[in-house]
Amino acid sequence: MIPLTLASTAGSEPRARQRVVNQAVIVAAVIILIMGLIGRPLLGYLGITLPAFTIAGGILLFLIAIDMLFARKTGTKQTVEEERDAAAAENPAVFPLAVPMIAGPGTIATVLLLGGMTHGSAGEIGILAAAYGAALAATWCCMSLATSLLRIVGTTGVHVVTRLLGIILAALAVQFVINGLSGTPLVHHG
């Protein structure tokens, strides 16, 4: 998360970068909470299986990994007018930091799986909530240290780490797709 935080907030002052980090963690926490509460019924209503969700998330992560590897700004193609509007209101807190990096397909799938395993037990739900709270706190701490890391390793060091983590993220994305494919009924019965 540190290299992606630095890459996403490259032109920001440290105070603005911290604001983005705070917003990203809060947005991710809300998404995790919502998906924990209504995710399984929502996906069921829409007819989306967990393997399909995992494959889609893997594809999105792969696109972000490519952007990291080639030092491109993460986002979609835009018209000149959209680019001007986006530059004025640019905030990477929601995308790509909160979604899909913090509350991505792996996190959401894990919340859905672990939430289903609690069988409504208040104690187990509390443990699950505490575990996610601790994970989000650790993520916030790491992302908050991004400015300090930039001072220590310098811009070149951050570029090297970003490329290395882009490769790792690409491999993780491919693994998500493989896991999703291995979980589909067509693969098992076809």
C-alpha positions in Angstrom: 0.0 0.0 0.0 2.9 2.4 0.7 4.1 2.6 -3.0 0.6 2.8 -4.3 -0.2 5.6 -1.8 2.9 7.5 -2.9 2.1 6.9 -6.6 -1.5 8.0 -6.2 -0.7 11.1 -4.2 2.6 12.1 -5.9 1.7 15.7 -6.3 0.1 16.2 -2.9 1.5 17.9 0.2 2.0 15.6 3.3 -1.1 17.0 4.9 -3.3 16.4 1.8 -1.7 12.9 1.5 -2.7 12.1 5.1 -6.3 13.3 4.3 -6.4 10.9 1.4 -5.1 8.1 3.5 -7.8 8.8 6.2 -10.5 8.9 3.6 -9.4 5.7 1.9 -9.4 3.7 5.2 -12.8 5.1 6.2 -14.3 4.3 2.8 -12.8 0.8 2.9 -14.1 0.2 6.4 -17.6 1.2 5.3 -17.4 -1.0 2.2 -16.2 -4.0 4.3 -19.0 -3.4 6.8 -21.7 -3.1 4.1 -20.5 -6.2 2.3 -20.3 -8.1 5.6 -23.9 -7.2 6.3 -25.6 -7.5 2.9 -22.9 -8.8 0.5 -24.0 -12.4 0.3 -27.7 -11.6 -0.2 -26.9 -8.9 -2.7 -24.6 -11.1 -4.8 -27.2 -13.9 -4.6 -30.0 -11.5 -5.7 -27.8 -10.4 -8.7 -26.9 -14.0 -9.5 -23.2 -13.3 -9.0 -21.2 -16.2 -7.6 -18.2 -15.7 -5.4 -15.9 -17.2 -8.0 -17.2 -14.7 -10.6 -16.6 -11.9 -8.1 -13.1 -13.1 -7.5 -12.3 -13.3 -11.2 -13.6 -9.8 -11.8 -11.5 -8.5 -8.9 -8.5 -10.3 -10.3 -8.9 -8.6 -13.6 -9.2 -5.2 -12.0 -6.1 -5.8 -9.8 -4.2 -6.9 -12.9 -5.0 -3.6 -14.7 -3.7 -1.7 -11.6 -0.6 -3.8 -11.6 0.1 -2.9 -15.2 -0.3 0.8 -14.4 2.2 0.3 -11.5 4.7 -1.5 -13.7 4.6 1.0 -16.5 4.3 4.1 -14.2 1.0 5.1 -15.7 -1.6 7.0 -13.8 -4.3 4.5 -12.7 -7.7 5.2 -14.3 -9.8 4.9 -17.4 -9.5 6.7 -20.7 -11.0 10.1 -20.6 -11.9 12.9 -22.9 -10.0 16.2 -22.6 -13.0 17.8 -20.7 -13.2 14.8 -18.3 -9.4 15.0 -17.6 -9.8 18.7 -16.8 -12.7 18.1 -14.5 -10.9 15.1 -12.9 -7.7 17.2 -12.3 -9.7 19.8 -10.4 -11.4 17.2 -8.2 -8.8 14.4 -8.2 -9.0 12.2 -5.1 -7.5 8.7 -5.2 -9.0 7.8 -1.8 -11.9 5.9 -3.3 -10.2 4.5 -6.4 -7.6 2.9 -6.4 -6.8 3.1 -2.7 -10.0 2.1 -0.9 -11.3 0.0 -3.8 -9.8 -2.3 -5.0 -6.6 -2.1 -2.9 -7.9 -2.1 0.7 -11.4 -3.4 0.2 -10.7 -5.4 -2.9 -12.0 -8.8 -4.1 -9.9 -10.8 -1.7 -11.0 -8.8 1.3 -14.7 -8.8 0.3 -14.6 -12.6 -0.5 -13.0 -13.2 2.9 -15.6 -11.1 4.7 -18.3 -13.0 3.0 -16.8 -16.4 3.7 -15.9 -15.6 7.4 -19.2 -13.9 7.9 -21.0 -17.0 6.8 -19.0 -19.1 9.2 -20.1 -17.1 12.2 -23.7 -18.4 11.9 -24.9 -15.2 13.6 -22.9 -15.8 16.8 -22.4 -12.4 18.5 -19.0 -13.5 19.9 -17.7 -14.7 16.5 -19.0 -11.6 14.7 -17.2 -9.5 17.4 -14.0 -11.4 16.8 -14.3 -10.9 13.0 -15.0 -7.2 13.5 -12.0 -6.8 15.8 -9.8 -8.6 13.3 -10.9 -6.3 10.4 -10.5 -3.3 12.7 -6.9 -4.3 13.5 -6.1 -4.9 9.8 -7.5 -1.5 8.9 -5.5 0.1 11.7 -2.3 -1.6 10.4 -3.1 -0.5 6.9 -3.7 3.1 8.0 -0.3 3.1 9.9 1.6 1.8 6.8 -0.1 4.2 4.5 0.5 7.1 6.9 4.3 6.3 6.9 4.4 6.8 3.1 5.8 10.3 3.4 8.5 9.2 5.8 9.5 6.4 3.5 9.7 8.8 0.6 12.2 10.8 2.6 14.3 7.7 3.5 14.4 5.8 0.2 13.9 8.8 -2.2 11.9 9.0 -5.4 14.1 6.4 -7.2 13.7 3.9 -4.4 9.9 4.3 -4.4 9.9 3.7 -8.2 11.9 0.5 -7.8 9.6 -0.7 -5.0 6.5 0.3 -7.0 7.7 -1.8 -10.0 8.5 -4.8 -7.8 5.2 -4.6 -6.0 3.5 -4.2 -9.4 4.9 -7.6 -10.4 3.7 -9.1 -7.1 0.3 -7.5 -7.6 0.1 -8.9 -11.1 0.8 -12.4 -9.8 -1.8 -12.0 -7.0 -4.3 -10.9 -9.6 -3.6 -13.9 -11.8 -4.0 -16.1 -8.6 -7.4 -14.5 -8.0 -8.5 -15.5 -11.5 -7.1 -19.0 -11.1 -8.9 -19.4 -7.7 -12.1 -18.1 -9.3 -11.9 -20.4 -12.2 -11.2 -23.4 -9.9 -14.2 -22.5 -7.9 -16.7 -22.4 -10.8 -19.0 -25.3 -11.3 -18.2 -25.5 -15.0 -14.5 -26.3 -14.3 -15.4 -29.0 -11.8 -18.2 -30.6 -13.8 -17.2 -29.7 -17.3 
